């Protein structure tokens, strides 16, 4: 109906209905309409033509005459049941065609309800499924003839299908093993464990894997590897389980059969009529006549060119084939691919191409290949693809290798997978002695017994043992083999070895998970229970269920009536009883909340969820469910509702207009101030056109643009717009809208404020003179920026980054990756490791290298001036601010700002910096105009920022904004290989500066330098070398050992006890100082000043000695 235009709508309902009937009559399926009582009152022309019946013959209940006699009773019964329940009707039935033939149809009827939910009509469709059912039958025939043991199950674990191979293997019928009766074929010792694992997988949805012994038709039990995987529906719920089983004992014979099949396949390919071709860098050299016929081309024509060939390819496969041709011509690779072709008559065929390159002197000459028409195979494969994928995955996951062993000669032959399992070099000759040595010592006696038994005449063996690998790890291997004898009487064992380590570990993890589940129930106050349909009483309660309901676990399960008697109040008890009885009758799920009297804690709020479990006949077997104590949640909800009411009242009385929208900008709330100004009622303010009614038309377009952008990126925005008041006059308002996000980061609400700025807008005319002053200051800013760049360039550190150690190389790799981007970088490392040098290296290698690099030491600027230093200030912003001053962020515009010692920023400045990182704008101190910041931020610190966050001295949101790309600079003690290079670099630098010639380095001095832990890192090394160069009188460089001896050696091995005593004494001194300073590290009253050492050094020692400085802070009062 929606497709008719307005002119058609004006023609009247009769015309529209006639056109609609015409459309329905042309639909290629059966369409019907029925009354609420089920009588058909309309059937489309397609129905009548198919059945050869008239409308009068099928109206009412006359349509039953078209149904197959075997289906009519069932369809009518199900249709009446759907009418009674008001639920959609769906079934399959055979309908008689006009020629007397019956065809299968999928019939589906759905109700149409009025505004009171009453059914006024039923609409139905019928789709011809005859071809689909025949295809399904052929598919089931293919599955039944496959040599694999396959089965399927319902979401509740009921196994509803076993293929013919399974039934023949067991010698049973489908009725004998469907449902849960398959456990009768499992060895009694394996049933309990297998059922437990299967139920666990049903609960979690994880794939099921297990090994168990299955009784064959001849009564022999044989080990099988079972695997089941779930199929998920569109909603994510499990709709089916598919499973396969592998007879592990016959695996080797199956592999022999597979090799024979591969030989037969190769021989069949040789004699089959397949197409062949030759292709080189210049194109196709040859096509066989069969290949021409395969493509529907004239065999008498010449081989096509590349473009002519691509024109024959299906459009959807053409690009991939062109890419494949380009690839194989470049890299000379063998390939096997299947693509679709379109014959001249339009028929689409699937062609498989297999080829190998001919290479001479490392140069590609041509490709020789064959082409096979695999259309029928592909179509069948598409039907079976899902099941084949599951089977292939099970085989891949089996991790099974093959082996051969001749006891007489000792010869051993292994497959590649067996070598991988045992981790032997495949180039070495295997011996039984080397194999025995790989077996775990505790398992060798049993292993040797198996080998001896096989050597003395045993015809088969099966054994599970452990391997002790060279790295100390342990593997579990299951081996089985049988003996064969050649014409000369030589015996050989052929078998398989399976790595079952993951299975063994999974068994251990399963036992651990069961313990976790019980603990999780205890912690979440969630109990599980089951009600037995046979006895009508509870059949199972978990321990937590006893605790939640206040019953003694040592006592027998209480009767159901005792449970009902504890439900309060009395009227709710009757309702709960009625709902439970209805769930039993309808075999339906049940979810309810109830108040329950606990004998110790009083009335508790409980939430229970349960569902019915049916047997294979559809009868109710039991009801299982959970019960959760939600008393605290209920209390929290009441508190939240009270808080929401108080907040709404507060919003209504604040002197500012506040509005709330949903995630798609649908209006939800407007406070009293908004309603008073606009004159709208609360209902009008929540209507969809409220914004259009009160906003000035010239401002609506910009508002819509900002809202669409906010919906895209979830960012807040603000704008100035005119809003009409209740007097009809427009006033200027500052609009600010901010998002509220849920725990997953999705926007769920938009909160907006409307601030009246009419007076400010009227005063803007008088600010023209101020704008001229701003222009003058802008020119001055440009000049200051140029001068500052020149000053920075003069004072920049241009030393090369010296070193080749792996630790330094890892840092330089990170620098090379992050430098070309604009991402924020956080550099961490101890004092003196060269953090600023790394920051400058990032800037020099970035796209901003031509612009300024501004460095700020946050610890060197007084606390009260740091905001002015970073963001600048306006004239008169504070005492002494006699003129406007540009901040470091403005000086770094377009370039990079380096914030050293970022951990020393005051909290109030951290908030301003967070705004710069989030919104890329800031305001000068004393100013009210936002300034855009096109600056890359690189921060550095030697503090433990996570510890600072825990101590509430550093904001976590700022830390995550800074820590986009962390770069940790290793201390010099971890770069021992770089010390000789650094020493040579600094000697050369300071020797030239001092006009000295130093040609050699004293070996003893170099050893001392390499053994020293360097708490001051490169800066300390630089100072030591400079001092040594100054005092050096010869060409031989050496150092004074006393300069290093006062510092403890971290790597000294000669005096471990002395080192430990010194560390303990140092820890005691630092803790004493922290205690006297109340846990404060820096500042004139901090522990660093008291101990006479730099703050950064003290921080480093606190981390190294694992001192918790927070425990010395005074407790809050």
SVG drawing of the C-alpha trace seen along z (x, -y; Angstrom):
<svg xmlns="http://www.w3.org/2000/svg" viewBox="-19 -51 120 117">
<polyline fill="none" stroke="black" stroke-width="0.4" points="0.0,0.0 2.9,-2.4 4.1,-2.0 0.9,-3.8 1.4,-7.4 -1.0,-10.2 -3.0,-10.2 -3.7,-6.5 -4.7,-7.0 -7.4,-9.5 -9.0,-6.9 -10.8,-5.4 -10.5,-2.2 -12.3,0.0 -9.7,-0.9 -6.8,-0.4 -8.2,2.9 -8.6,4.1 -5.1,3.2 -3.8,4.8 -5.7,8.0 -4.1,7.9 -0.7,7.6 -1.4,10.5 -2.7,12.7 0.6,12.2 2.8,13.2 4.4,16.6 3.2,18.2 -0.1,19.2 -1.7,16.3 -4.8,16.7 -6.8,14.7 -8.9,16.3 -11.4,15.1 -10.7,15.2 -12.5,18.6 -10.1,20.0 -12.5,20.0 -10.8,19.0 -12.5,16.0 -9.9,15.2 -7.4,17.2 -5.3,15.7 -5.5,16.7 -2.2,18.7 -4.0,20.9 -6.9,21.6 -4.8,22.2 -2.6,24.6 -5.4,26.7 -7.9,26.3 -10.6,25.4 -12.9,22.4 -13.0,19.8 -16.4,21.1 -15.0,24.7 -12.1,23.6 -13.8,20.9 -14.6,21.7 -13.1,25.1 -13.4,26.4 -9.7,26.0 -9.1,29.3 -10.1,31.2 -6.8,30.1 -4.7,31.7 -3.2,35.1 -5.3,37.6 -2.4,38.5 -1.7,34.8 -5.3,33.4 -6.0,34.5 -2.7,33.2 -2.9,29.8 -6.5,29.2 -5.6,30.2 -2.5,27.9 -4.5,25.1 -7.2,25.3 -4.5,25.3 -3.0,22.1 -6.4,20.5 -7.0,21.3 -3.6,20.0 -3.4,17.0 0.1,18.0 1.6,18.1 0.8,21.3 3.5,23.1 3.6,26.7 4.5,28.7 1.9,30.6 1.2,32.0 -1.2,30.2 -2.9,31.7 -2.0,30.0 -4.6,29.6 -3.0,32.6 -3.6,34.8 0.1,34.8 0.8,33.9 3.7,31.4 5.1,30.4 4.3,26.9 5.5,24.8 2.3,23.2 2.5,20.3 -0.4,18.2 0.0,15.1 -2.7,13.2 -3.5,9.5 -4.6,7.8 -6.4,4.5 -5.4,1.9 -6.9,4.1 -4.8,7.0 -7.8,8.9 -7.4,11.0 -9.3,9.6 -7.9,11.6 -5.3,14.2 -3.0,13.9 -1.1,16.9 1.3,18.0 2.2,21.3 5.7,21.9 6.4,24.9 9.2,26.9 9.0,30.1 12.4,29.5 13.9,28.5 12.7,31.7 14.0,33.8 17.4,32.0 17.3,32.7 16.5,36.4 19.5,36.6 21.6,34.8 20.6,37.2 21.3,40.1 24.8,38.6 25.3,38.3 24.1,41.8 26.5,43.2 29.5,41.2 32.0,43.4 32.0,41.0 30.1,41.5 27.9,38.4 25.1,37.3 23.1,34.1 21.5,32.9 19.0,30.3 20.0,27.3 19.1,29.2 21.4,32.1 18.8,34.5 20.5,36.4 17.9,36.7 19.9,38.1 22.6,40.8 23.6,41.5 23.4,45.0 27.1,45.6 26.6,45.1 23.6,47.4 25.4,50.1 28.5,49.7 26.4,50.1 24.0,52.7 21.1,50.6 18.1,48.7 17.7,44.9 15.0,45.4 17.4,47.5 19.9,44.6 18.2,41.3 17.7,38.9 19.9,39.9 19.7,43.7 23.0,43.5 24.7,43.9 23.8,47.6 26.4,48.1 29.1,46.4 31.4,48.5 30.0,48.4 33.3,46.9 33.0,44.0 29.4,43.0 29.4,40.8 32.4,38.7 31.1,38.3 27.6,37.3 29.1,34.7 31.3,33.2 28.4,33.1 26.1,31.3 28.8,28.8 29.2,28.0 25.4,27.6 25.6,25.0 28.6,23.1 28.2,23.6 31.8,24.6 32.8,27.4 32.6,30.9 35.5,33.3 35.9,36.7 37.4,40.1 35.2,43.1 34.8,46.8 31.8,47.6 30.3,51.1 30.4,52.3 27.7,54.5 29.9,57.6 30.1,56.7 33.7,55.4 34.3,52.1 36.6,49.8 37.9,46.3 36.3,43.4 37.2,39.7 33.9,37.7 33.6,34.0 30.5,31.8 30.2,28.2 27.2,25.8 25.5,23.9 24.3,20.4 21.2,18.7 20.9,15.0 20.2,14.1 23.3,15.8 21.5,18.7 22.4,22.4 20.0,23.9 21.7,27.2 24.7,29.4 26.7,31.3 28.9,34.1 31.3,36.7 33.2,39.7 36.4,41.2 37.4,44.9 40.9,44.4 41.8,48.1 41.2,48.3 42.9,45.0 45.9,46.6 43.7,48.8 41.6,45.8 44.8,44.0 45.8,46.9 42.4,46.9 42.8,43.1 46.1,43.6 44.6,46.2 41.7,43.9 44.2,41.1 45.9,43.5 42.6,44.5 41.8,40.8 45.1,40.0 44.6,42.9 41.1,41.7 42.3,38.2 44.8,39.6 42.2,41.5 39.4,38.9 38.4,36.5 39.7,33.3 40.9,30.2 44.6,29.3 46.4,26.0 49.8,24.3 50.3,20.7 53.4,18.5 54.3,14.8 53.0,14.0 49.6,15.7 48.1,19.1 50.1,21.4 47.7,24.3 44.1,25.4 43.0,28.9 39.8,29.6 38.0,30.8 38.9,27.5 37.3,25.5 34.1,27.7 34.1,27.1 34.0,23.3 31.5,23.7 33.9,22.4 34.9,23.7 37.6,26.3 38.9,25.2 39.8,21.7 43.1,20.7 43.8,20.4 42.3,17.2 44.3,14.2 44.4,13.3 41.6,10.7 39.5,13.0 40.0,15.6 39.0,13.2 35.9,12.2 34.7,15.9 35.1,15.7 32.1,14.9 32.1,11.1 32.3,11.8 35.5,14.0 37.1,12.0 39.1,9.6 40.5,12.4 41.6,14.5 43.3,11.5 45.2,11.0 46.1,14.7 47.5,14.6 49.6,11.5 50.8,13.3 51.9,16.6 53.7,14.8 55.7,12.9 56.5,15.6 56.2,18.9 53.9,20.6 51.9,23.8 48.2,23.2 44.9,25.0 41.8,22.8 38.1,23.1 36.2,20.3 33.0,19.8 32.8,19.4 29.9,18.1 29.4,20.0 28.1,18.1 24.6,19.5 24.6,18.0 25.1,21.2 27.4,20.9 29.8,23.7 32.4,24.3 35.9,25.1 38.8,26.3 42.3,25.4 45.4,27.2 48.8,26.2 52.5,26.2 55.3,23.9 58.1,25.1 61.3,23.2 64.6,23.3 67.7,21.6 65.4,19.8 63.4,18.3 59.7,19.1 59.1,20.7 55.5,21.6 52.6,23.3 51.2,26.7 47.8,27.4 44.4,29.1 40.9,28.0 38.0,30.1 34.3,29.3 33.3,29.7 29.9,28.0 27.9,31.0 30.5,31.6 30.5,27.9 26.7,27.8 26.8,30.9 29.7,29.6 27.8,26.4 25.1,28.5 27.5,30.5 30.1,27.8 29.2,27.1 29.3,30.8 32.5,31.4 34.1,28.4 33.2,29.8 34.7,33.2 37.8,31.6 38.3,29.6 37.9,32.7 40.6,34.4 42.9,31.5 42.5,31.2 43.1,34.9 46.9,34.2 47.6,37.8 50.8,39.0 51.6,42.4 54.5,44.8 55.9,48.1 58.3,50.4 60.0,53.7 60.9,55.5 63.4,57.8 65.5,55.1 64.7,52.2 63.8,50.0 61.4,47.1 59.5,44.9 57.6,41.8 55.3,39.3 56.0,35.6 53.3,35.2 54.9,37.9 58.2,36.1 56.5,32.9 54.8,34.6 58.0,36.2 60.1,33.1 62.9,35.2 65.0,33.9 63.5,35.6 67.0,35.8 68.3,38.1 68.0,41.9 65.6,43.1 66.4,45.9 64.4,47.6 66.9,46.5 66.5,42.8 62.7,43.2 62.9,44.9 65.1,42.0 62.3,39.5 59.7,41.4 59.1,40.1 61.2,42.0 58.1,43.0 56.5,44.5 59.5,46.3 59.0,49.7 55.4,50.0 56.7,48.8 59.4,51.4 56.9,54.1 54.8,53.1 57.8,53.1 58.9,56.5 55.5,58.0 55.3,56.7 58.8,58.1 57.9,61.6 54.8,62.2 52.0,59.8 49.7,58.9 48.7,55.5 49.2,53.0 47.7,49.9 49.4,47.7 49.2,44.2 52.4,42.7 54.2,39.4 57.1,37.8 59.7,35.7 60.7,33.1 64.2,31.4 62.8,28.1 61.4,30.0 57.7,29.9 55.6,33.1 53.4,34.5 50.8,37.2 50.7,39.6 48.3,42.4 49.7,45.0 48.0,48.0 49.2,50.4 48.7,53.8 51.1,56.2 51.2,57.3 53.5,59.9 54.9,59.7 55.6,62.7 59.0,63.2 57.6,63.5 58.9,60.1 56.6,58.6 55.9,54.9 53.8,52.9 51.8,50.1 50.1,47.6 49.2,44.1 50.4,41.8 48.0,39.1 49.1,36.1 46.4,36.1 48.1,33.5 45.4,30.9 42.7,33.5 44.6,34.4 44.9,30.8 41.3,30.1 40.3,32.8 42.2,31.1 40.7,27.7 37.3,29.2 37.6,30.4 38.9,26.9 36.0,25.2 33.5,27.2 35.0,25.9 34.9,22.4 31.2,22.8 30.4,23.7 32.4,20.8 30.8,18.4 27.3,19.5 28.3,18.8 29.7,15.3 26.8,14.3 24.1,15.7 22.7,17.9 21.4,21.3 20.3,24.0 17.4,26.4 15.4,29.1 11.8,30.2 10.9,33.9 7.8,34.3 7.4,37.9 7.4,37.3 6.0,33.7 8.7,32.7 12.1,31.0 14.7,33.4 17.9,31.3 19.1,28.2 22.7,26.8 24.4,25.9 23.9,22.2 20.2,22.8 20.0,24.2 21.8,21.1 19.6,18.6 16.4,20.2 17.5,20.7 17.3,24.5 19.8,27.0 21.8,28.8 22.2,31.7 18.5,32.3 16.5,34.0 15.0,31.8 11.9,30.0 8.5,30.6 7.4,28.1 4.6,27.0 7.1,25.9 8.7,23.7 5.4,22.1 4.5,21.5 7.6,19.2 6.4,16.9 5.0,13.6 2.4,12.1 -0.4,14.6 -1.9,13.2 1.5,13.3 1.9,16.9 -1.2,18.0 0.0,16.1 3.4,17.9 1.7,21.3 -0.6,20.6 2.3,19.5 4.3,22.6 1.4,24.9 0.8,23.2 4.4,23.7 4.0,27.4 0.9,27.7 2.3,25.6 5.8,27.1 7.0,23.5 9.7,21.3 9.0,19.3 10.6,16.1 9.3,14.4 10.1,12.3 9.0,13.1 9.3,12.2 10.6,15.0 10.9,15.4 14.4,16.4 14.5,17.9 17.6,15.9 17.7,12.7 14.0,12.1 12.2,11.2 14.4,11.5 13.7,10.5 14.3,13.5 14.4,13.8 13.9,17.2 14.3,18.4 13.4,21.9 12.6,24.0 11.0,27.3 13.0,30.4 11.2,32.9 12.0,36.5 12.2,37.9 8.5,38.4 7.8,34.7 6.6,35.4 7.7,33.2 10.6,34.9 11.7,32.1 11.9,28.3 15.3,26.9 16.1,23.3 18.0,20.9 17.2,18.6 19.0,15.4 18.9,13.2 18.3,9.7 17.5,8.0 20.4,5.6 19.6,4.8 16.0,4.0 17.2,1.6 19.7,0.0 16.9,-0.5 14.7,-2.3 17.6,-4.5 18.3,-5.3 14.6,-6.3 14.7,-8.6 17.9,-10.2 16.4,-10.7 13.4,-12.4 15.6,-14.7 17.8,-15.5 14.8,-16.3 13.5,-18.7 17.0,-20.4 17.2,-20.8 13.7,-22.4 14.8,-25.2 18.2,-26.1 18.2,-29.4 19.3,-27.8 17.5,-26.1 18.2,-22.3 17.0,-19.8 17.5,-16.1 17.4,-14.0 17.7,-10.3 20.6,-8.9 18.9,-9.9 18.0,-13.4 14.4,-12.6 13.3,-15.1 12.8,-13.5 12.8,-16.3 12.8,-20.1 13.1,-21.8 10.7,-24.5 13.0,-27.3 12.9,-26.1 9.1,-25.8 8.6,-29.2 10.8,-30.9 9.4,-29.2 5.8,-29.0 5.6,-25.4 3.8,-22.7 5.7,-19.7 4.0,-17.6 4.8,-20.2 8.5,-20.3 8.7,-16.5 7.2,-16.5 9.3,-16.0 8.8,-19.5 9.7,-21.4 13.1,-22.5 11.7,-23.8 9.1,-25.8 11.4,-27.7 14.7,-28.0 15.3,-30.8 15.1,-29.4 18.5,-30.7 20.1,-28.7 18.3,-25.4 20.6,-24.3 23.7,-24.7 22.1,-22.9 21.1,-20.0 24.7,-19.8 26.3,-19.8 23.8,-17.2 24.5,-14.8 28.3,-15.2 27.8,-14.5 25.8,-11.3 28.8,-10.2 31.7,-10.8 29.8,-11.0 31.4,-14.4 30.0,-17.3 29.4,-20.6 28.3,-24.1 26.9,-26.9 25.2,-30.3 21.6,-30.4 18.4,-32.5 15.5,-31.0 11.9,-32.4 10.4,-33.3 6.8,-33.2 6.5,-36.8 7.4,-35.9 10.8,-37.7 14.1,-35.9 17.0,-36.1 20.6,-34.8 21.5,-31.7 24.8,-29.7 23.8,-26.0 26.0,-23.3 25.1,-19.6 27.1,-16.8 26.7,-13.0 26.2,-10.5 27.7,-7.1 27.1,-3.7 29.8,-1.3 30.4,-0.1 31.0,-3.7 27.7,-4.0 25.8,-7.3 22.5,-6.8 21.5,-10.4 22.3,-14.0 22.2,-16.7 22.0,-20.3 22.0,-23.7 20.8,-27.0 22.6,-30.1 21.2,-33.6 23.9,-35.6 21.7,-38.4 23.5,-41.1 26.9,-39.8 25.8,-39.7 24.5,-43.3 27.9,-44.4 29.9,-42.8 29.7,-45.9 31.7,-47.8 34.5,-45.3 35.7,-46.2 38.6,-48.2 39.6,-45.2 39.7,-43.2 42.1,-45.6 44.3,-45.2 44.1,-41.4 45.4,-41.8 48.3,-43.8 49.0,-41.2 48.8,-38.5 51.5,-40.1 53.6,-40.4 52.9,-36.7 54.3,-35.8 57.5,-37.8 57.9,-36.3 57.3,-32.8 60.1,-33.4 62.5,-34.6 61.6,-31.7 62.2,-29.2 65.7,-30.7 66.4,-30.5 65.2,-26.9 67.3,-25.9 70.4,-27.4 69.9,-25.5 68.6,-22.2 70.4,-19.0 71.8,-17.8 73.9,-14.9 73.5,-11.7 71.8,-8.8 74.8,-6.6 74.5,-2.8 73.7,0.4 72.3,2.6 69.0,4.5 67.3,2.4 68.1,-0.9 67.3,0.6 63.9,1.5 63.3,-2.1 64.6,-3.5 62.2,-1.1 59.3,-2.6 60.6,-6.1 60.7,-5.4 57.1,-4.0 55.5,-6.8 57.4,-9.8 55.5,-10.2 52.2,-10.2 50.5,-12.9 49.8,-10.4 50.5,-11.5 53.7,-9.9 54.5,-9.2 58.2,-8.7 59.1,-7.0 62.5,-6.3 64.8,-7.1 66.6,-10.4 69.4,-11.0 68.3,-8.4 67.8,-10.9 64.1,-11.3 64.3,-14.8 66.7,-13.6 64.2,-10.9 61.5,-13.5 63.6,-15.7 64.3,-12.7 60.6,-12.0 60.0,-15.7 62.9,-15.8 61.5,-12.7 57.9,-14.0 55.9,-16.0 56.2,-18.9 60.0,-19.1 60.0,-22.4 57.9,-24.0 58.8,-24.7 59.9,-22.2 59.0,-23.8 60.2,-22.1 58.6,-22.7 60.0,-21.3 56.8,-21.0 58.8,-20.5 60.8,-23.7 57.8,-26.1 56.2,-27.2 52.8,-25.7 50.9,-29.0 52.5,-29.9 52.4,-26.6 49.0,-27.3 50.2,-30.8 53.4,-29.2 51.5,-26.6 48.5,-28.5 49.5,-32.2 47.5,-34.9 45.6,-38.1 46.5,-41.5 45.3,-42.0 44.6,-38.3 46.5,-38.4 48.8,-40.8 51.8,-41.5 50.2,-40.6 50.8,-44.0 50.4,-42.7 49.2,-39.7 51.7,-36.8 51.6,-33.9 51.8,-30.4 54.0,-27.6 51.1,-25.9 50.6,-29.0 54.4,-29.2 54.4,-25.5 51.5,-26.0 51.9,-23.6 54.9,-22.0 55.6,-19.8 55.4,-20.6 57.5,-18.5 56.1,-18.3 59.0,-17.0 58.3,-15.8 54.6,-15.6 53.9,-13.8 54.6,-17.1 51.6,-18.9 49.1,-20.2 45.7,-18.6 44.0,-21.8 46.4,-22.1 46.0,-18.4 42.3,-19.2 43.2,-22.0 45.7,-19.8 43.1,-17.1 40.8,-19.5 43.6,-20.4 44.1,-16.7 40.4,-16.0 39.0,-19.1 42.2,-20.6 41.5,-24.0 42.3,-26.0 41.8,-29.5 44.4,-31.9 44.4,-32.6 42.0,-35.4 40.5,-34.9 37.2,-33.6 37.8,-32.9 38.8,-29.4 42.0,-29.0 42.5,-26.1 45.7,-24.1 47.3,-22.4 50.1,-20.9 51.6,-17.4 52.1,-16.5 55.0,-14.5 55.2,-13.9 57.9,-12.4 58.3,-11.4 60.5,-9.3 57.6,-8.8 55.3,-5.7 52.1,-7.4 50.0,-4.4 51.1,-4.6 50.4,-8.4 46.9,-7.5 46.4,-5.2 47.6,-8.0 45.1,-10.4 47.9,-12.8 47.5,-12.1 44.3,-11.9 43.7,-8.5 41.8,-10.0 44.8,-12.3 47.1,-9.3 45.2,-7.3 45.1,-10.3 48.9,-10.7 49.6,-7.0 48.6,-6.5 52.0,-5.4 54.3,-4.6 58.1,-4.6 60.1,-3.3 63.8,-4.4 66.0,-1.6 68.4,-2.7 72.1,-2.6 72.7,0.5 70.5,2.4 72.7,1.1 76.0,2.5 77.0,3.0 76.6,-0.7 78.9,-1.9 82.2,-1.6 80.5,-3.5 79.2,-6.2 82.6,-6.5 84.4,-7.0 81.8,-9.5 82.1,-11.6 85.9,-11.4 86.1,-12.6 83.6,-15.4 85.3,-16.8 88.8,-16.1 88.3,-18.3 86.6,-20.9 89.6,-20.9 92.2,-20.7 93.6,-17.4 94.5,-14.2 93.4,-11.0 94.1,-7.8 93.5,-4.9 91.2,-3.9 92.5,-2.1 91.1,1.4 90.6,1.4 88.7,-1.9 86.5,-0.5 85.7,2.6 84.8,0.4 82.5,-1.7 80.8,1.3 80.4,2.9 79.0,-0.3 75.1,-0.4 74.9,-4.1 72.0,-5.4 72.4,-8.7 72.4,-7.0 73.9,-8.7 74.0,-12.1 76.2,-10.7 78.4,-8.8 78.8,-12.1 79.9,-14.0 82.4,-11.2 84.0,-11.3 84.1,-15.1 85.8,-15.2 88.3,-12.5 89.2,-14.3 89.8,-17.5 92.3,-15.8 93.8,-13.5 97.5,-14.4 98.4,-11.7 97.0,-10.1 95.7,-7.2 92.2,-7.8 91.5,-6.5 89.1,-7.3 89.6,-7.6 88.0,-4.5 87.0,-6.5 84.5,-8.4 82.6,-5.1 83.4,-3.2 80.9,-5.2 78.0,-3.9 76.8,-0.3 77.4,2.2 74.2,4.0 76.2,6.7 78.8,7.3 79.0,11.0 81.9,11.0 80.0,9.4 76.3,10.4 75.8,10.1 77.2,6.6 75.0,5.5 71.9,6.8 72.9,5.0 73.5,1.8 70.1,2.1 68.3,2.8 70.0,-0.2 69.1,-2.4 65.5,-1.2 65.4,-1.9 66.8,-5.5 64.3,-6.3 61.3,-4.9 62.4,-6.9 62.5,-10.1 59.1,-9.4 57.6,-8.8 59.0,-12.1 57.7,-13.9 54.3,-12.3 54.9,-10.4 55.8,-13.6 58.7,-13.1 59.3,-16.5 59.2,-20.1 61.2,-21.9 59.5,-19.7 59.8,-16.5 61.9,-13.4 64.2,-14.2 65.2,-17.5 65.7,-15.8 68.0,-13.2 69.8,-15.7 69.2,-13.9 67.3,-14.8 63.6,-14.0 63.8,-11.8 66.6,-9.7 64.6,-9.2 61.6,-8.1 63.8,-5.6 65.1,-4.2 61.6,-3.9 60.5,-1.8 63.7,0.3 63.4,1.1 59.6,1.7 58.7,-0.9 55.0,-1.9 55.2,-5.6 51.4,-5.9 51.4,-4.1 53.3,-7.0 50.7,-9.6 48.5,-10.8 45.0,-9.2 42.1,-11.5 40.0,-12.9"/>
</svg>
